[in-house]
């Protein structure tokens, strides 16, 4: 997605005015601090002030926190902003964007203000990103909340195969699921297929109680949770029973050709290169694929390579295939999640600096020929009479 830089003066010329008596420092006053300016913005008649300012002025307070060097006052339908000229211009642009967002029906919160400020810093229009509706369900709209998420949903819309790679909480699976439900509702596809690798789907899985369905259900539960958020509780069992929505382990995809379907592979960092190739070659006519994963959380045993790492080197640059990188800036969970992701990234970078290849947890890697953990089958053979 390409965004034109926002010019504050141009964006505010029609809605703001500089107060009389505001002067600029003389051009030859070297080192003198620029004088403050005051500009005003009039709220439109079709927008209630509370829709912009928020309950108990929480939106206004968030704007003030984002711009501590600027003073913002509201009287009636007039907003007055005072401070350094460049900063005042940005605040006026921010308020104008928040008005457009509120007019589109998107609730304004302190978090939305923080995201809008980040989008302005990236020379993007917050109203273009935060009002892009992906799906309306249960009386609420699912929309991207960051520039990375907007690029991700646009890629899903425009590409046959999309890879969403990023840390936890960036909306990779949730937004892909929303696009899938929307495509089904608009009859662009006739079914949705959701799959994940079950890392322990070897003999270790056999120690879990219950039927095969009971054994694999914990691995697929996050997909069911997302579906419950987007579909009526009564409709979901019917759609699953009719085969319109299928949730299955990755191993069940082998040998199939998936036509007229929206297919999502979640937790793709835990696929082997062979499994990734198998999955991608299931693509049939009229279908769309989304592959999501976090390469910082690979759980494959024995240091096996991740198919998600390898596939980019193989497919990057091919037409109709998109790779979207999401970062901590795209995390939409609690604000601490983004900070946690950043902290772990710094920790991993520090561990990578010393020479050599440390093992897990910063400990030296075991030497060849050392003790090896026995597999469950070896324990059974050893204890068999």
C-alpha positions in Angstrom: 0.0 0.0 0.0 1.3 3.4 -0.9 0.5 6.5 1.1 1.1 10.1 0.2 2.8 12.1 2.9 0.5 14.4 4.7 1.2 18.1 4.6 -0.2 19.7 7.8 -0.5 23.2 6.5 -2.4 22.1 3.4 -4.6 19.8 5.3 -5.6 22.5 7.8 -5.9 25.6 5.7 -9.7 25.4 5.4 -10.4 24.6 9.0 -7.9 26.6 11.1 -6.8 30.1 11.6 -3.8 31.6 13.4 -4.7 33.9 16.2 -4.1 37.6 16.0 -0.9 38.9 17.6 1.1 35.7 17.0 4.6 36.7 15.8 7.6 34.8 14.6 11.1 35.4 15.9 13.3 37.6 13.7 15.3 35.7 11.1 18.6 36.9 12.5 17.8 35.9 16.1 20.1 32.9 16.1 19.2 30.3 18.7 16.0 32.0 19.7 13.1 29.6 20.5 10.2 30.0 18.1 7.1 31.7 19.5 4.0 29.7 20.1 1.1 29.9 17.7 -2.6 29.3 18.2 -4.9 27.7 15.7 -8.5 26.7 16.0 -10.7 24.0 14.5 -14.5 23.9 14.4 -16.2 20.6 14.9 -18.8 19.7 12.1 -22.4 20.1 13.0 -23.2 16.4 12.2 -20.7 15.1 14.8 -21.5 15.2 18.5 -18.5 16.5 20.5 -18.5 13.4 22.7 -18.0 11.2 19.6 -14.7 13.0 19.0 -13.6 13.8 22.6 -14.6 10.4 24.1 -16.2 9.6 27.4 -14.8 11.8 30.1 -12.6 13.4 27.4 -10.4 10.3 27.2 -9.6 11.0 23.5 -8.6 14.6 24.3 -6.4 13.4 27.2 -4.7 10.9 24.8 -4.0 13.7 22.4 -2.4 15.8 25.1 -0.3 12.8 26.3 1.0 12.3 22.7 1.8 16.0 22.4 2.9 17.2 25.8 4.3 20.5 24.4 0.9 21.5 23.0 -2.1 22.8 24.8 -5.6 21.8 23.6 -8.8 23.5 24.8 -12.4 22.8 23.8 -15.2 25.3 24.2 -18.5 24.3 22.6 -17.7 23.2 19.0 -14.3 25.1 18.8 -11.0 23.4 19.5 -8.1 25.7 20.2 -4.5 24.4 19.9 -1.5 26.3 21.2 2.2 25.5 20.9 5.1 25.3 18.5 3.9 25.9 15.0 5.0 22.5 13.5 3.6 20.5 16.4 0.3 22.5 16.4 -0.1 21.7 12.6 0.3 18.0 13.3 -2.3 18.1 16.1 -4.8 19.9 13.8 -4.2 17.2 11.2 -4.7 14.5 13.8 -7.9 16.0 15.0 -9.1 16.3 11.4 -8.4 12.6 10.8 -10.1 11.6 14.1 -13.2 13.5 12.9 -13.2 11.4 9.6 -12.8 8.2 11.7 -15.6 9.1 14.0 -17.9 10.0 11.0 -17.2 6.5 9.6 -18.7 5.0 12.7 -15.4 3.7 14.2 -15.4 4.2 18.0 -12.6 6.5 19.2 -10.5 5.3 22.2 -7.2 6.3 23.7 -5.6 3.3 21.9 -7.0 4.5 18.6 -5.4 7.9 19.2 -2.1 6.3 19.9 -2.3 4.3 16.7 -3.4 7.4 14.7 -0.3 9.2 16.0 1.9 6.3 14.9 0.3 6.3 11.4 0.9 10.1 11.0 4.6 9.5 12.0 4.7 7.0 9.1 3.2 9.6 6.7 0.0 7.6 6.4 -3.6 8.7 6.7 -5.2 7.2 9.9 -8.7 7.5 8.4 -7.7 5.3 5.4 -6.3 2.6 7.7 -8.7 2.6 10.7 -11.9 2.8 8.7 -11.1 0.0 6.3 -13.8 -2.5 7.2 -12.9 -6.2 6.7 -16.0 -7.8 8.3 -19.0 -6.8 10.3 -20.2 -9.4 12.8 -22.2 -9.5 16.0 -22.8 -5.8 15.6 -19.2 -4.8 15.5 -16.7 -4.2 12.7 -13.3 -5.9 12.3 -10.8 -3.4 10.9 -7.0 -3.2 10.6 -5.4 -1.2 13.4 -2.0 -0.5 11.9 -0.3 0.2 8.6 1.1 -3.3 8.6 -2.3 -4.9 9.1 -3.8 -2.7 6.3 -1.0 -3.9 4.0 -1.7 -7.5 5.1 -5.5 -7.4 4.4 -4.8 -5.7 1.1 -2.4 -8.4 0.1 -4.9 -11.1 1.0 -7.5 -9.3 -1.2 -5.2 -9.0 -4.2 -3.0 -12.1 -4.1 -3.8 -15.8 -4.5 -1.2 -16.8 -1.8 -0.3 -14.6 1.1 2.2 -15.2 3.8 1.7 -13.3 7.1 4.8 -13.5 9.2 5.1 -11.8 12.6 5.0 -12.1 16.4 2.1 -13.0 18.6 -0.8 -10.6 18.8 -0.4 -8.9 15.4 -3.7 -10.3 14.1 -2.2 -12.7 11.5 -4.7 -15.5 12.0 -7.7 -13.3 13.1 -7.6 -11.0 10.1 -7.1 -13.9 7.7 -10.1 -15.6 9.3 -12.2 -12.4 8.9 -11.2 -12.3 5.2 -12.2 -15.9 4.8 -15.6 -15.5 6.5 -16.2 -12.3 4.3 -15.3 -14.2 1.1 -17.7 -17.0 2.1 -20.5 -14.5 2.8 -20.0 -12.8 -0.5 -19.9 -16.2 -2.3 -16.4 -15.7 -3.6 -15.6 -19.2 -2.3 -17.9 -22.2 -1.4 -16.0 -23.3 1.7 -13.3 -22.5 4.3 -10.5 -24.9 5.2 -8.5 -24.2 8.3 -5.4 -26.3 9.2 -2.5 -26.3 11.6 0.4 -28.7 12.1 0.2 -30.8 15.2 3.9 -30.8 16.2 3.4 -33.7 18.6 1.3 -35.7 16.1 3.8 -38.5 16.2 3.9 -41.3 18.7 3.9 -38.8 21.7 0.3 -37.9 20.7 -0.7 -41.5 21.3 -0.2 -41.0 25.1 -3.1 -38.4 25.2 -6.5 -39.8 26.2 -9.5 -40.0 24.0 -10.2 -40.5 20.3 -8.1 -39.0 17.5 -10.4 -36.0 17.4 -9.9 -35.5 21.1 -6.1 -35.7 20.7 -5.9 -33.1 17.9 -8.6 -30.7 19.2 -6.2 -28.7 21.5 -4.0 -27.9 18.5 -7.0 -26.6 16.5 -8.8 -24.8 19.4 -7.5 -21.3 18.5 -9.1 -21.6 15.1 -12.5 -22.6 16.6 -12.2 -19.6 19.0 -11.8 -17.2 16.1 -14.7 -18.8 14.3 -16.9 -18.4 17.4 -16.1 -14.7 17.4 -17.2 -14.2 13.8 -20.2 -16.6 13.4 -23.4 -17.2 15.3 -23.1 -20.1 17.8 -26.0 -21.9 16.1 -24.6 -21.5 12.6 -21.1 -22.8 13.2 -22.0 -26.5 14.0 -24.2 -26.6 10.9 -21.5 -25.2 8.6 -19.0 -27.7 10.0 -21.4 -30.6 9.7 -22.1 -29.6 6.0 -18.4 -29.3 5.2 -18.7 -25.6 4.4 -16.1 -25.0 7.1 -13.5 -27.7 7.7 -10.9 -27.6 10.6 -8.3 -30.3 10.3 -4.6 -31.1 11.0 -2.2 -30.4 8.2 -1.6 -34.2 7.7 -5.2 -34.5 6.4 -4.4 -32.2 3.5 -2.1 -34.7 1.8 -3.3 -36.0 -1.6 -6.1 -33.5 -1.9 -6.8 -30.7 -4.5 -8.7 -27.8 -2.9 -10.9 -26.0 -5.4 -13.1 -23.0 -4.7 -11.9 -22.6 -1.2 -10.3 -20.1 1.2 -7.5 -22.1 2.9 -5.6 -20.9 6.0 -2.5 -22.6 7.3 -1.8 -21.4 10.9 1.3 -21.8 12.9 3.2 -22.5 9.7 6.6 -22.0 11.5 6.1 -25.6 12.7 5.9 -27.1 9.2 8.9 -28.9 7.6 10.0 -27.8 4.2 8.4 -30.9 2.8 5.1 -30.2 4.5 5.1 -26.7 3.3 5.6 -27.9 -0.3 2.8 -30.4 0.1 0.4 -27.8 1.4 1.1 -25.2 -1.3 0.6 -27.8 -4.0 -2.9 -28.5 -2.8 -4.1 -25.2 -4.3 -6.9 -25.6 -6.8 -8.9 -23.4 -9.1 -10.8 -20.5 -7.6 -9.0 -20.9 -4.3 -7.0 -18.5 -2.1 -4.4 -19.4 0.5 -3.1 -17.6 3.6 -0.2 -18.9 5.5 0.6 -17.4 8.9 3.4 -18.0 11.4 5.9 -16.6 13.9 9.5 -17.6 13.1 10.6 -16.7 16.6 8.5 -19.5 18.1 9.5 -22.6 16.2 8.8 -25.8 18.1 10.1 -28.4 15.6 12.1 -31.1 17.4 15.7 -31.9 16.8 16.6 -28.5 15.2 14.7 -29.3 12.0 14.4 -26.5 9.5 11.2 -24.6 9.4 9.2 -24.6 6.1 8.2 -21.0 6.7 11.9 -19.9 6.8 12.8 -21.8 3.7 9.7 -21.0 1.6 10.6 -17.3 1.3 13.9 -18.0 -0.3 12.2 -20.2 -2.8 9.0 -18.2 -3.7 9.9 -14.6 -3.0 9.4 -12.6 -6.2 6.9 -14.9 -7.8 3.8 -13.1 -9.2 0.5 -13.4 -7.2 2.4 -14.4 -4.0 2.8 -11.8 -1.3 5.0 -11.9 1.9 3.8 -9.5 4.7 6.1 -8.8 7.6 4.3 -7.7 10.8 6.2 -6.3 13.7 5.7 -5.3 17.4 4.2 -2.0 16.0 1.3 -4.1 14.7 0.5 -5.9 18.0 -3.2 -5.2 18.9 -3.3 -7.0 22.3 -2.5 -5.4 25.6 0.1 -2.6 25.1 2.6 -4.7 27.2 2.6 -7.5 24.5 4.3 -5.2 22.0 6.9 -4.2 24.7 7.4 -7.9 25.5 8.0 -8.7 21.8 10.5 -5.9 21.5 12.3 -7.0 24.7 12.6 -10.6 23.5 13.9 -9.4 20.1 16.6 -7.4 21.9 17.5 -10.4 24.1 17.8 -12.7 21.1 20.0 -10.1 19.3 22.3 -10.0 22.3 22.6 -13.7 22.5 23.5 -13.9 18.8 26.5 -11.5 19.3 28.9 -13.9 21.0 30.9 -16.2 18.8 29.7 -19.8 18.4 26.2 -21.2 18.4 24.8 -21.4 21.9 22.1 -24.0 22.6 18.7 -23.3 24.1 18.5 -20.9 27.0 21.9 -19.5 26.3 23.6 -22.8 27.3 26.4 -24.3 25.2 25.1 -26.8 22.6 25.6 -30.4 23.5 28.6 -32.1 21.9 28.2 -34.9 19.4 28.2 -38.3 20.9 26.7 -37.0 24.2 23.7 -38.4 25.9 20.5 -38.5 23.9 16.9 -38.5 25.2 15.1 -41.7 24.6 11.9 -41.7 22.5 8.7 -43.1 24.0 8.9 -46.1 21.8 12.5 -46.9 23.1 11.2 -46.7 26.7 8.4 -49.2 25.7 10.8 -51.6 24.1 13.2 -51.4 27.0 10.5 -52.2 29.6 8.8 -54.8 27.5 9.1 -58.3 29.1 
